[in-house]
Amino acid sequence: MSDRTLSAGPAPDTAAPARPDAPPVDAGDIGYSKDLKSRHVSMIAIGGAIGTGLFLGAGGRLAGAGPSLALAYAVCGVFAFFVVRALGELVLYRTSSGAFVSYAREFMGEKGAYTAGWLYFLNWSTTAVADITAAATYAHFWSMFSDIDQWVLALIALAIVLAANLISVKYFGEMEFWFAIVKVAALVVFMCVGIFLVATSHEVGGHTPGLHTITGNGGIFPLGMLPLLLVVQGVVFAYASVELCGVAAGETEEPEKVMPRAINSIMWRVGLFYVGSVVLLALLLPYTAYSGGQSPFVTVFDRLGVAGASHVMNFVVLTAALSSLNSGLYSTGRILRSMAMAGSAPRFTARMNRGQVPYGGILLTAGFGVLGVGLNYLMPGEAFELVLNFASIGIIGTWGMIMLCSLVFWRRAGEGKVTRPAYRLPWAPYTQIVTLLFLASVLFLMWWGGGVGRTTVACVPLIAALLVGGWFLVRKRVAALAAERGD
């Protein structure tokens, strides 16, 4: 994890004493450039709210739960907003590239920071596998790639994004800006076309779209309520990147201006892009027309018969997968450096290159991506769903740690030990408590659903044991570094 926090007070002989509630400074933030602009962070927030979980995952979940999927996206979207709003309050209290790991260190100690960091790494290392799997799946849509093994395409995707991520944060910001532009533009076009098709009752693959597409095929819950509950963990995965803007805030010059605007816009994006898109998909074609092997947007344009439209949309969803992979490498690089500076991550993950990029942590995450290439070789058909479940464990853990930090922060503010910024999580502490209960229910639903989900939850004690064992390996180094800093 990153360095333990350091005193932020100015030297007593040169300036006035620091306020008692002045936030500490995280030494893991030293060395970064401030090259991310407002437009970068805003579009990173959009990219975090629109990713592989929607473009690829929605197809299989529509087939499994029917139109009720829109309700799942709406409910999970509310809790995702609570999480990122809580993180936003912490960011404005004290901006840090270590984000929630740095906050966990301040409010929960080194053990909390260690746990938060490695759960986040679990999230993104497995998500990287899902992303390169999705990229390879999309590439197979085109005949020129259909004869190439999926693991080869996955390796190519990883190599391209890794090379781009190691250059500089400014280059990363530009890539994410344009990736997000492509995703948003594509969804806007899809929604305009979809609304037109529904309004004019234009046939889509021999089917006339409209409300009867839902009512005539079993209604909102064609398979009952149970499938809706079982897809919730996959929907949570779709929102996995919303916390990314909190990490990016550490490399922007004016987070107090940029962050509230970026975070507040997430709510309407969720309503418009996720819920709106799923409703349109359900109106355009029966839920049985979709499948997990193809993006539902590609399915619609394929059935529509517009020459080249499905190819364009497939390019868009490929972009979404690469964008998610790019974001994962970026964020884990910063988090691992924060951990390494405190002694709870390998020393080499603290290293930075001339472009002020923490390349050690990025390479470690990419290394797990290589394992994902092997997974694609051994089981190409099941790779995506398998890693999605493990990524969901990491996401639940990360979001839970963010809300726990927020809860402790709220309590300390009530005691007068810290000062909450004007930008706050509403309805605290009830918001944090309800969100934590929701995350616990998602974990239960994964187990209750059986199959891969139950196997994944059964691995939670193993993950906990690995975390405990890892802590015993690093605790002496963590304590030694803390003593050197006088913590």
C-alpha positions as CSV (number, residue, x, y, z in Angstrom):
1,M,0.0,0.0,0.0
2,S,1.0,3.6,-0.2
3,D,3.0,5.3,2.4
4,R,1.5,5.9,5.6
5,T,0.1,9.5,5.8
6,L,2.5,12.2,6.7
7,S,2.0,15.4,8.6
8,A,0.8,18.2,6.4
9,G,1.5,21.1,8.8
10,P,4.0,23.8,7.7
11,A,7.3,24.3,9.5
12,P,6.5,26.1,12.7
13,D,9.3,28.6,12.2
14,T,8.1,29.7,8.8
15,A,4.3,29.6,8.9
16,A,1.3,29.4,11.2
17,P,0.5,26.0,12.9
18,A,-1.7,23.7,10.9
19,R,-5.3,23.4,11.9
20,P,-6.0,20.4,14.2
21,D,-8.3,19.0,11.6
22,A,-6.0,19.6,8.7
23,P,-6.0,16.5,6.4
24,P,-2.8,14.5,6.3
25,V,-0.6,14.2,3.1
26,D,0.0,10.8,1.5
27,A,3.6,10.4,0.4
28,G,2.5,8.1,-2.3
29,D,1.1,11.1,-4.1
30,I,4.6,12.6,-4.6
31,G,6.0,12.5,-8.2
32,Y,2.8,12.6,-10.2
33,S,2.1,15.3,-12.9
34,K,-1.1,17.2,-12.9
35,D,-1.8,16.8,-16.6
36,L,-5.4,15.6,-16.5
37,K,-7.8,18.4,-17.5
38,S,-11.4,18.9,-16.6
39,R,-12.5,17.3,-19.9
40,H,-10.4,14.2,-19.2
41,V,-11.8,13.6,-15.8
42,S,-15.4,14.2,-17.0
43,M,-15.0,11.7,-19.8
44,I,-13.2,9.2,-17.5
45,A,-16.3,9.4,-15.3
46,I,-18.5,8.7,-18.3
47,G,-16.2,5.9,-19.4
48,G,-16.4,4.4,-15.9
49,A,-20.2,4.4,-16.1
50,I,-20.3,2.9,-19.6
51,G,-18.2,-0.2,-20.3
52,T,-18.0,-3.9,-21.1
53,G,-20.8,-4.8,-18.7
54,L,-23.3,-2.9,-20.8
55,F,-21.9,-3.5,-24.3
56,L,-21.3,-7.2,-23.9
57,G,-22.8,-8.4,-20.7
58,A,-26.3,-7.0,-21.3
59,G,-26.9,-9.5,-24.1
60,G,-26.7,-12.6,-21.8
61,R,-28.4,-10.9,-18.9
62,L,-31.3,-9.9,-21.2
63,A,-31.7,-13.4,-22.4
64,G,-31.6,-14.7,-18.7
65,A,-33.8,-12.1,-17.0
66,G,-35.8,-10.4,-19.8
67,P,-36.9,-6.8,-19.7
68,S,-36.7,-6.7,-15.9
69,L,-33.0,-6.2,-16.4
70,A,-33.7,-2.5,-16.7
71,L,-34.9,-2.5,-13.1
72,A,-31.7,-4.2,-12.0
73,Y,-29.6,-1.5,-13.7
74,A,-31.7,1.2,-12.1
75,V,-31.4,-0.1,-8.6
76,C,-27.7,-1.0,-8.8
77,G,-27.1,2.4,-10.5
78,V,-28.5,4.2,-7.4
79,F,-26.0,2.4,-5.1
80,A,-23.2,2.9,-7.5
81,F,-24.0,6.6,-7.3
82,F,-23.9,6.5,-3.5
83,V,-20.5,4.9,-3.6
84,V,-18.9,7.4,-6.0
85,R,-20.6,10.3,-4.2
86,A,-19.1,9.1,-0.9
87,L,-15.7,8.8,-2.6
88,G,-16.2,12.3,-4.0
89,E,-16.7,13.7,-0.5
90,L,-13.4,12.1,0.6
91,V,-11.6,13.4,-2.5
92,L,-12.6,17.0,-1.7
93,Y,-11.6,16.5,1.9
94,R,-8.1,15.3,0.7
95,T,-7.2,14.6,-2.9
96,S,-5.0,11.5,-3.4
97,S,-4.0,9.3,-6.2
98,G,-4.1,6.5,-3.7
99,A,-7.8,7.3,-3.4
100,F,-9.7,4.9,-1.1
101,V,-6.5,3.1,-0.1
102,S,-5.2,6.3,1.3
103,Y,-8.4,7.1,3.0
104,A,-8.6,3.6,4.5
105,R,-5.1,4.2,5.9
106,E,-6.2,7.4,7.6
107,F,-9.5,6.2,9.0
108,M,-9.0,2.4,9.4
109,G,-5.2,2.0,9.8
110,E,-2.6,0.1,7.7
111,K,-4.6,-3.1,7.8
112,G,-7.6,-1.4,6.3
113,A,-5.5,0.2,3.6
114,Y,-3.9,-3.2,2.9
115,T,-7.3,-4.9,2.6
116,A,-8.8,-2.2,0.4
117,G,-5.8,-2.1,-1.9
118,W,-5.6,-5.8,-2.6
119,L,-9.3,-6.2,-3.0
120,Y,-9.1,-3.5,-5.6
121,F,-6.3,-5.3,-7.3
122,L,-8.4,-8.5,-7.3
123,N,-11.2,-6.5,-8.9
124,W,-9.0,-5.1,-11.7
125,S,-6.7,-8.0,-12.3
126,T,-9.7,-10.2,-13.0
127,T,-11.5,-7.5,-14.9
128,A,-8.5,-7.2,-17.1
129,V,-9.0,-10.8,-18.0
130,A,-12.7,-10.2,-18.7
131,D,-11.8,-7.2,-20.9
132,I,-9.2,-9.0,-23.1
133,T,-11.7,-11.9,-23.3
134,A,-14.4,-9.5,-24.5
135,A,-12.0,-7.8,-27.0
136,A,-11.1,-11.2,-28.4
137,T,-14.8,-12.1,-28.6
138,Y,-15.6,-8.9,-30.5
139,A,-12.7,-9.4,-32.9
140,H,-14.1,-12.8,-33.9
141,F,-17.1,-11.0,-35.3
142,W,-15.1,-10.1,-38.3
143,S,-14.2,-12.9,-40.7
144,M,-10.5,-11.8,-41.0
145,F,-10.1,-12.7,-37.3
146,S,-12.4,-15.7,-37.1
147,D,-9.6,-18.2,-37.8
148,I,-7.3,-16.7,-35.1
149,D,-7.4,-18.4,-31.7
150,Q,-9.1,-16.4,-29.0
151,W,-6.0,-16.4,-26.8
152,V,-3.9,-14.9,-29.5
153,L,-6.3,-12.0,-30.0
154,A,-6.5,-11.6,-26.2
155,L,-2.7,-11.3,-26.1
156,I,-2.6,-8.7,-28.8
157,A,-5.2,-6.6,-27.1
158,L,-3.3,-6.7,-23.8
159,A,0.0,-5.7,-25.6
160,I,-1.5,-2.7,-27.4
161,V,-3.2,-1.3,-24.3
162,L,-0.2,-1.9,-22.0
163,A,2.1,-0.1,-24.4
164,A,-0.2,2.9,-24.6
165,N,-0.6,3.0,-20.8
166,L,3.1,3.3,-20.1
167,I,3.7,6.5,-22.0
168,S,2.2,9.3,-19.8
169,V,-0.9,10.2,-17.9
170,K,-1.7,12.9,-20.4
171,Y,-1.7,10.3,-23.2
172,F,-3.9,8.0,-21.0
173,G,-6.3,10.9,-20.5
174,E,-6.5,11.6,-24.2
175,M,-7.1,8.0,-25.0
176,E,-9.9,7.7,-22.4
177,F,-11.4,11.0,-23.6
178,W,-11.7,9.7,-27.2
179,F,-12.7,6.2,-26.1
180,A,-15.6,7.8,-24.1
181,I,-16.6,10.0,-27.0
182,V,-16.9,6.9,-29.2
183,K,-19.0,5.1,-26.6
184,V,-21.3,8.0,-25.9
185,A,-21.7,8.8,-29.6
186,A,-22.6,5.2,-30.4
187,L,-25.1,5.0,-27.6
188,V,-26.7,8.3,-28.6
189,V,-27.0,7.1,-32.2
190,F,-28.4,3.7,-31.1
191,M,-31.0,5.4,-28.9
192,C,-32.0,7.8,-31.7
193,V,-32.3,4.9,-34.2
194,G,-34.1,2.8,-31.6
195,I,-36.7,5.5,-30.7
196,F,-37.3,6.1,-34.4
197,L,-37.8,2.3,-35.0
198,V,-40.3,2.0,-32.1
199,A,-42.1,5.3,-33.0
200,T,-42.6,4.3,-36.7
201,S,-43.1,0.5,-36.0
202,H,-40.3,-0.2,-38.5
203,E,-39.6,-3.9,-38.7
204,V,-36.4,-5.2,-37.2
205,G,-35.5,-8.6,-38.6
206,G,-39.1,-9.4,-39.4
207,H,-40.3,-8.2,-36.0
208,T,-42.4,-5.1,-35.4
209,P,-41.0,-3.3,-32.3
210,G,-43.2,-1.8,-29.6
211,L,-44.6,-2.4,-26.2
212,H,-46.2,-5.7,-27.4
213,T,-42.6,-7.0,-27.8
214,I,-42.6,-7.1,-24.0
215,T,-46.2,-7.9,-23.2
216,G,-46.4,-10.6,-25.9
217,N,-43.3,-12.4,-24.6
218,G,-44.0,-12.9,-20.9
219,G,-44.1,-9.3,-19.7
220,I,-41.4,-7.6,-17.7
221,F,-40.7,-10.8,-15.7
222,P,-41.0,-13.5,-18.3
223,L,-39.0,-16.0,-16.3
224,G,-40.1,-14.8,-12.8
225,M,-38.4,-12.7,-10.2
226,L,-35.6,-15.2,-9.5
227,P,-33.6,-14.5,-12.7
228,L,-33.7,-10.8,-11.9
229,L,-32.1,-11.4,-8.5
230,L,-29.5,-13.7,-10.0
231,V,-28.2,-11.2,-12.5
232,V,-27.7,-8.5,-9.9
233,Q,-24.0,-9.4,-9.4
234,G,-23.4,-9.1,-13.1
235,V,-25.1,-5.7,-13.1
236,V,-22.8,-4.6,-10.2
237,F,-19.9,-5.6,-12.4
238,A,-21.2,-3.3,-15.1
239,Y,-20.7,-0.3,-12.8
240,A,-17.3,-1.4,-11.6
241,S,-15.3,1.6,-13.0
242,V,-17.3,4.4,-11.5
243,E,-14.7,4.9,-8.7
244,L,-12.0,5.5,-11.3
245,C,-12.6,9.3,-11.3
246,G,-11.6,9.4,-7.6
247,V,-8.2,7.9,-8.5
248,A,-7.8,10.3,-11.5
249,A,-8.5,13.3,-9.2
250,G,-5.0,13.0,-7.8
251,E,-3.6,14.0,-11.2
252,T,-5.8,17.0,-12.0
253,E,-5.1,20.6,-11.0
254,E,-8.6,21.7,-9.7
255,P,-10.4,18.6,-8.3
256,E,-12.7,20.8,-6.2
257,K,-14.2,22.2,-9.4
258,V,-13.9,19.1,-11.6
259,M,-15.1,16.3,-9.3
260,P,-18.6,17.5,-8.2
261,R,-19.5,18.1,-11.8
262,A,-18.2,14.8,-13.0
263,I,-19.8,12.8,-10.2
264,N,-23.2,14.4,-10.2
265,S,-23.6,13.7,-13.9
266,I,-23.2,9.9,-13.3
267,M,-26.8,9.6,-12.1
268,W,-28.4,10.9,-15.3
269,R,-25.9,8.9,-17.4
270,V,-27.1,5.7,-15.6
271,G,-30.7,6.5,-16.2
272,L,-30.2,7.5,-19.8
273,F,-27.6,5.1,-21.1
274,Y,-28.1,2.0,-19.0
275,V,-31.8,1.9,-18.2
276,G,-32.8,3.7,-21.5
277,S,-30.7,1.4,-23.7
278,V,-32.0,-1.8,-22.0
279,V,-35.6,-0.6,-22.4
280,L,-35.1,0.1,-26.0
281,L,-33.4,-3.3,-26.6
282,A,-36.5,-5.0,-25.0
283,L,-38.9,-3.0,-27.2
284,L,-37.0,-3.7,-30.4
285,L,-36.6,-7.5,-30.2
286,P,-37.9,-10.3,-27.9
287,Y,-35.5,-11.0,-25.1
288,T,-35.0,-14.5,-26.5
289,A,-33.3,-12.9,-29.6
290,Y,-30.2,-11.8,-27.5
291,S,-27.4,-14.0,-26.3
292,G,-24.2,-13.8,-24.2
293,G,-22.0,-14.4,-27.2
294,Q,-22.8,-11.2,-29.0
295,S,-23.3,-7.6,-28.0
296,P,-27.1,-6.9,-28.0
297,F,-26.4,-3.7,-29.9
298,V,-24.7,-5.7,-32.7
299,T,-27.7,-8.1,-32.6
300,V,-30.1,-5.2,-33.3
301,F,-28.2,-3.7,-36.2
302,D,-27.5,-7.2,-37.6
303,R,-31.3,-7.9,-37.6
304,L,-31.9,-4.4,-39.0
305,G,-29.9,-5.3,-42.1
306,V,-28.2,-2.0,-42.4
307,A,-25.0,-2.6,-44.4
308,G,-22.0,-2.1,-42.2
309,A,-24.0,-0.9,-39.2
310,S,-23.2,-4.1,-37.1
311,H,-19.5,-3.7,-38.0
312,V,-19.5,-0.2,-36.8
313,M,-21.2,-1.1,-33.5
314,N,-18.9,-4.0,-33.0
315,F,-15.9,-1.6,-33.4
316,V,-17.6,0.5,-30.7
317,V,-17.9,-2.4,-28.2
318,L,-14.3,-3.4,-29.0
319,T,-13.3,0.2,-28.0
320,A,-15.3,-0.2,-24.8
321,A,-13.4,-3.3,-23.8
322,L,-10.0,-1.7,-24.6
323,S,-11.1,1.4,-22.7
324,S,-11.9,-0.6,-19.6
325,L,-8.6,-2.5,-19.8
326,N,-6.8,0.8,-20.2
327,S,-8.6,2.2,-17.1
328,G,-7.8,-0.8,-15.0
329,L,-4.1,-0.7,-15.7
330,Y,-4.1,3.0,-14.9
331,S,-5.9,2.8,-11.6
332,T,-4.1,-0.3,-10.2
333,G,-0.8,1.3,-11.1
334,R,-1.6,4.3,-8.8
335,I,-3.1,2.2,-6.0
336,L,-0.2,-0.3,-6.0
337,R,2.3,2.5,-5.8
338,S,0.4,4.0,-2.8
339,M,0.6,0.6,-1.2
340,A,4.2,0.0,-2.0
341,M,5.3,3.3,-0.4
342,A,3.8,2.0,2.8
343,G,5.3,-1.5,2.5
344,S,2.3,-3.5,1.8
345,A,2.9,-4.1,-1.9
346,P,6.1,-5.3,-3.7
347,R,8.8,-2.6,-3.8
348,F,9.0,-2.6,-7.6
349,T,5.4,-1.4,-7.9
350,A,6.5,2.0,-6.5
351,R,8.8,2.7,-9.4
352,M,7.9,5.4,-11.9
353,N,9.3,6.1,-15.4
354,R,10.3,9.4,-17.0
355,G,6.7,10.0,-18.0
356,Q,5.8,10.0,-14.3
357,V,3.9,6.8,-14.7
358,P,4.0,4.1,-12.0
359,Y,5.0,1.4,-14.4
360,G,5.7,-1.3,-11.8
361,G,2.1,-1.6,-10.7
362,I,0.9,-1.5,-14.2
363,L,3.2,-4.4,-15.2
364,L,2.0,-6.4,-12.3
365,T,-1.6,-6.1,-13.3
366,A,-0.7,-6.8,-16.9
367,G,1.0,-10.0,-15.7
368,F,-2.3,-11.2,-14.4
369,G,-3.7,-10.3,-17.8
370,V,-1.2,-12.8,-19.3
371,L,-2.7,-15.5,-17.0
372,G,-6.0,-14.5,-18.6
373,V,-4.6,-15.2,-22.0
374,G,-3.8,-18.7,-20.7
375,L,-7.4,-19.0,-19.4
376,N,-8.7,-18.1,-22.9
377,Y,-6.5,-20.8,-24.3
378,L,-7.8,-23.5,-21.9
379,M,-11.5,-22.5,-21.7
380,P,-12.5,-19.8,-24.2
381,G,-16.2,-20.4,-23.8
382,E,-16.3,-19.9,-20.0
383,A,-13.5,-17.4,-19.4
384,F,-15.7,-14.3,-19.3
385,E,-18.3,-15.5,-16.8
386,L,-15.7,-17.1,-14.6
387,V,-13.6,-14.0,-14.1
388,L,-16.6,-11.8,-14.0
389,N,-17.7,-13.5,-10.7
390,F,-14.3,-13.1,-9.1
391,A,-14.2,-9.5,-10.3
392,S,-17.5,-9.0,-8.6
393,I,-16.0,-10.1,-5.3
394,G,-13.3,-7.5,-5.6
395,I,-15.9,-4.8,-6.6
396,I,-18.1,-5.6,-3.6
397,G,-15.0,-5.5,-1.3
398,T,-13.8,-2.2,-2.8
399,W,-17.2,-0.5,-2.6
400,G,-17.7,-1.8,0.9
401,M,-14.3,-0.3,2.0
402,I,-15.2,3.0,0.5
403,M,-18.5,3.1,2.4
404,L,-16.8,2.1,5.6
405,C,-14.2,4.9,5.2
406,S,-17.1,7.3,4.5
407,L,-18.9,6.1,7.7
408,V,-15.8,6.6,9.9
409,F,-15.2,10.0,8.2
410,W,-18.8,11.0,9.1
411,R,-18.4,9.9,12.7
412,R,-15.1,11.8,13.1
413,A,-16.6,14.9,11.6
414,G,-19.4,14.6,14.3
415,E,-16.6,14.5,16.9
416,G,-15.0,17.6,15.5
417,K,-11.8,15.8,14.4
418,V,-12.2,16.5,10.7
419,T,-14.2,18.9,8.6
420,R,-16.6,17.6,5.9
421,P,-16.5,19.6,2.6
422,A,-19.6,21.3,1.3
423,Y,-19.9,18.5,-1.3
424,R,-21.3,15.7,0.8
425,L,-22.9,12.2,0.6
426,P,-26.6,12.9,1.4
427,W,-28.5,11.2,4.2
428,A,-25.4,10.0,6.0
429,P,-25.0,7.7,7.9
430,Y,-28.1,5.9,6.6
431,T,-26.8,5.9,3.0
432,Q,-23.6,4.1,4.0
433,I,-25.5,1.5,6.1
434,V,-28.1,0.7,3.4
435,T,-25.4,0.5,0.7
436,L,-23.3,-2.0,2.9
437,L,-26.5,-4.1,3.4
438,F,-27.1,-4.0,-0.4
439,L,-23.5,-5.2,-1.0
440,A,-23.9,-8.0,1.5
441,S,-27.2,-9.1,-0.2
442,V,-25.4,-9.2,-3.6
443,L,-22.9,-11.6,-2.1
444,F,-25.7,-13.8,-0.7
445,L,-27.4,-13.8,-4.1
446,M,-24.2,-15.0,-5.8
447,W,-24.1,-17.9,-3.4
448,W,-27.9,-18.6,-3.6
449,G,-27.8,-18.7,-7.4
450,G,-25.5,-21.8,-7.4
451,G,-23.1,-22.6,-10.2
452,V,-20.1,-20.5,-10.7
453,G,-21.4,-17.8,-8.3
454,R,-21.6,-20.2,-5.4
455,T,-18.2,-21.5,-6.2
456,T,-16.9,-18.0,-6.2
457,V,-18.4,-17.1,-2.9
458,A,-17.1,-20.4,-1.5
459,C,-13.6,-19.0,-2.3
460,V,-14.2,-15.9,-0.1
461,P,-12.6,-17.7,3.0
462,L,-9.6,-18.6,0.8
463,I,-9.3,-15.0,-0.3
464,A,-9.6,-13.9,3.3
465,A,-6.9,-16.4,4.3
466,L,-4.6,-15.1,1.6
467,L,-5.1,-11.6,2.8
468,V,-4.3,-12.6,6.4
469,G,-1.2,-14.5,5.3
470,G,-0.1,-11.7,3.2
471,W,-0.4,-9.2,6.0
472,F,1.8,-11.3,8.3
473,L,4.4,-11.3,5.5
474,V,4.5,-7.5,5.1
475,R,3.5,-6.2,8.6
476,K,7.2,-5.8,9.8
477,R,8.1,-3.8,6.7
478,V,5.0,-1.7,7.1
479,A,5.8,-1.0,10.7
480,A,9.5,-0.2,9.9
481,L,8.5,2.3,7.2
482,A,5.9,3.9,9.5
483,A,8.6,4.2,12.3
484,E,11.0,5.9,9.8
485,R,8.3,8.5,9.0
486,G,7.5,8.9,12.7
487,D,3.8,7.8,12.3
